[in-house]
């Protein structure tokens, strides 16, 4: 749980003992740790996770619905099995850097796929962007994707392809 600065390890007990001896702690709260431990021991955590999965599933469905409406001719994607991001392959000669810039001008933040690529250092070499859907309220998703589509359309028009 990155925001809580908590985590756990499933490992043989001798390994966990050695980890504990390191006492590497970046300021996590013992109080908060006890609250989370109690949540894990109770049945509330499973219910909370089930609820979150439903929320994120609905958000992803909304993203895909909006992409089909506003961006279908510009991108291709595969529905992820999990996670909070959707990877879009750019079509029609669109570049990630151009999309990032144009989307920002439309008040939409997308990630240049190359920033997540471990095999290339050329920031203009990818034709993929990453969009996050976990934090965005579901009622704002369609408008954001609409603006992303407008940015793509504008780029192609400026290139004489629109």
Secondary structure, 3 states (H helix, E strand, C coil): CCCCCCCCCCCCHHHHHHHHHHCCCCCCCHHHHHHHHHHHHCCHHHHHHHHHHHHHHHHHHHHHHHHHHHCCCCEECCCCCCCCEEEEEECCCCCHHHHHHHHHHCCCCCEEHHHHCCCCCCCCCCCEEEEECCCCCHHHHHHHHHHHHHHHHHHHHHCCCC
